Amino acid sequence: MKLAEVVGRHAWTFALSDTPAPDSIQVALDGVTLASGWTYDPVGNTVRLDPVLGSSSLTVTYSVADSCP
């Protein structure tokens, strides 16, 4: 499992360090898991979060996709 944590209020697109298994991605804002309000872009390997005011911590967890065909 990989973990990317970004703290800040000004960036809404977050690059992932590895390619995730798409169904494994979980996004939490200030410790609360989000069921909606974010999307994964497989072309850019990024998570885009809808703007939310007053939040300070975003955590994205995921399993790394298999590199074998």
N, C-alpha and C positions, 0 to 999 in steps of 0.2 A: 504494500500500500504506500502511495506517495502522499505527501502533505505539502500544500502550498499555502502560506499564510501571508496576507497582505494587510497592513494596518494603514489606514488613511481614508480620506473622504473625497479625493479629487479624481481618482482613476476608476473607471468602470469596466475596463476590459483587462483581463488578467491572463498572461501567458502561462501555460502549464509546462513543467520541465520535462515531462514524458508524455507519450501518447496513451490516453486512458482507454479502458474498455468503456464505451459510452454509457452502458447501463449501470456502471458502478459509481458514477460521479455523484457526490453529495456536496451541497453548498450550504454553509451555515453563516449567518450574519449575527454578530454579537452572541454567538453560542446557540442560536436558534436555527434548526434545520429548515431550509426553504423548500417547499414543494413546487413553487413557481416563482417567477420574477427573475429568472436567469436562463441563459441558453448556452449550449456548447457549440463552437464553430470548429468542425474537424479540419477545415482547410487551413485555418490560422492556428489551430491547437490552442484555442483561448476559451475562457469562460467570460461571458458578458452578463453583468448584473444590471438590472434596471436601477436607476438612481433612487437612493433612499437617504433621506436627511436624518442626521443625528446618530448614524451608526459609525462604529470605529474599527471593527475587526471582521474580516472575511476569511473563512477557512474553506478550502476546497480539498476534499479527499477523494481518491479514486484508486482503482487497481490498474496497474500498467497492462496495456494490451499485449497479447502474445506476439512475439516477434517471428514466430514460426508460422508458415502458411497453413 
